[in-house]
Amino acid sequence: MSDSRVSRRAFLKGSASAAALISLPVIGATTPTVYTRQEWQVFKTTPQFESFKTAIRLMKAQTDATKPTSWTYWVNVHVNYCPHMVAYFLAWHRGYLYYFEQQLRTISGDNTLTLPYWDQYANPNIPGEFLDAASGNPLYVTGRVNSNISSALSLAPFARNVVNFQRGTSNSFEAAYESAPHNPIHNIIGGWMADMQSPTDPIFYLHHCNVDRLWDAWAQQPWTTLPLPSNSYWNGNFTYAKGLTMSRSKTYRPSLLNYQYANTSVPTALPPVAQEGRIIRVQAQVRAIHGRPPTGSFATTPERTIASDRRSLGGVARLTLTEKSVSAQLQFASSGETALQDTLKSTPVAPDLQANSTASSAATTTTYRSVNVVLDNVAVTGAGQQGGYYYNVYLNLPAQGDVDSVSQSHFLGTLGPFEISAAMHHSGGVVTFPATEVLQRIGGNTAGAVVSLVRVDGPNAPKGTAITVGELRFELSTSAP
């Protein structure tokens, strides 16, 4: 892949985006048309299919990346402004899709055009129209590693205990869905999708349209909660480009942006996949773990202050991640163990976690409020950069017994080239996994920890070293969990 982005300074100085905003329909106009976004298999049978391809073809032909009529302009909007692994991941992308859809209508001249979605739970294969390498097909890009994303899918975000929405709350849908299946889908497809420039690949928009649809579907379930529209959570604006913003409150529901989805049901099963010559139905993105991965031999790093608001309890150094799963054993000094215990005691325990947690809601004098597993100086190799794989990251998997049945309770998140690309852009190569809730859920020993990285591959995946980690450590932070 080549780097198609323009410099951040050049992009932010571009004058075209304000003019583009003026040309877009006014949100909340009198008697607006309500558009219905269709699943790809239906969409491709409509006249809008040709309008969609025409718009993409014309945008790709526009070489001035500072103009919103160009394809690269919208890639750079994503690169420069999208939030990943932080608050508002879903809401920002909802506004992004809205403005991009307006641009498609303007370019194509088809005022009925909507973005289609790819229902990945009904069909885990990239639609064939995106795989056709025939000359002139605007939906095709080179570099994809896999066209089947079965190994990336997960039902975990739709479990009945996932009742809250926003990141930072117990059982957060936003955090769960971004970890899996969103990130793994980027990683398994690979190529442009495994990078922050993922909108280079047109399949990005069908993928994120489905993400947006499933957020809407989840929010309509009777057991789920969103912050009320009057909640301060929705205060402020999202920025997409110079002069192109959106009030956060407009992203509360699709109806506020005058669109809806043809299907708003949550998935209840994963698609059947072929394995060993037979068809089986896999019920979790997490492949069976028959035992905790073996512990690697790593140099240890000491307990120390990382910053005024962060303290490392210790870790291990110089990890190389290959196609083999591995665990890292961390041991804490007595002072670190005490600090960890105090932090867990000072952090309120979610009601659904209290039965299994040794923590209480009693405050102590400690200044630390949360626990994180931090991967510092993370890099992806040339072989690993193309994607086709990722790692599920777990904390304190049982050393023996039925590991697979309890693995979701120990799940921290995922790591692959897509997460690393985001980390390089947003945090200088540091990937942080919140661990407070997992520790409260599983309880147990605070004198040390075992972090396991379990490799998950698509049909095509690289061999050898894919990712290197300068240090994996346990951190206490003064920030809220």
Buried (B, 14 or more C-beta within 10 A) or exposed (E): BEEBBBEEEEBBEBEBBEEBBEEBEEBEEEEEEEBEBBBBEEBBEBEBBEBBBBBBBBBBEBEEBBBBBBBBBBBBBBBBBBBBBBBBBBBBBBBBBBBBBBBBBBBBEBEEBBBBBBBBBEBBBBBEBBBEEEEEBBBBBEBBBBBBBBBBBBBBBBEEEBBBBBBBBBBBBBBBBBBBBBBBBBBBBBBBBBBBBBBBBBBBBBBBBBBBBBBBBBBEBEEBEBBEEEEEBBEEEBBBBBBBBBBBBBBBBBEBBBBBBBEBEBBEEBBEBEEEEEEEEBEBBBBEBEBBBEBBEBEEBEBEEBEEEBBBBBBBBEBBBBEEBBBBBBBBEEEBBEBBBBBBBBBBBBEEBEEEBBBBEEEEEBBBBBBBBBBBEBBBBEBBBBBBBBBBBBBBBBEEEEBBEBBBBBBBBBBBBBBBBBBBBBBEBBBBBBBBBBBBBBBEEBBBBBBBBBBBBBBBBBEEBBBBBBBBBBBBBBEEB
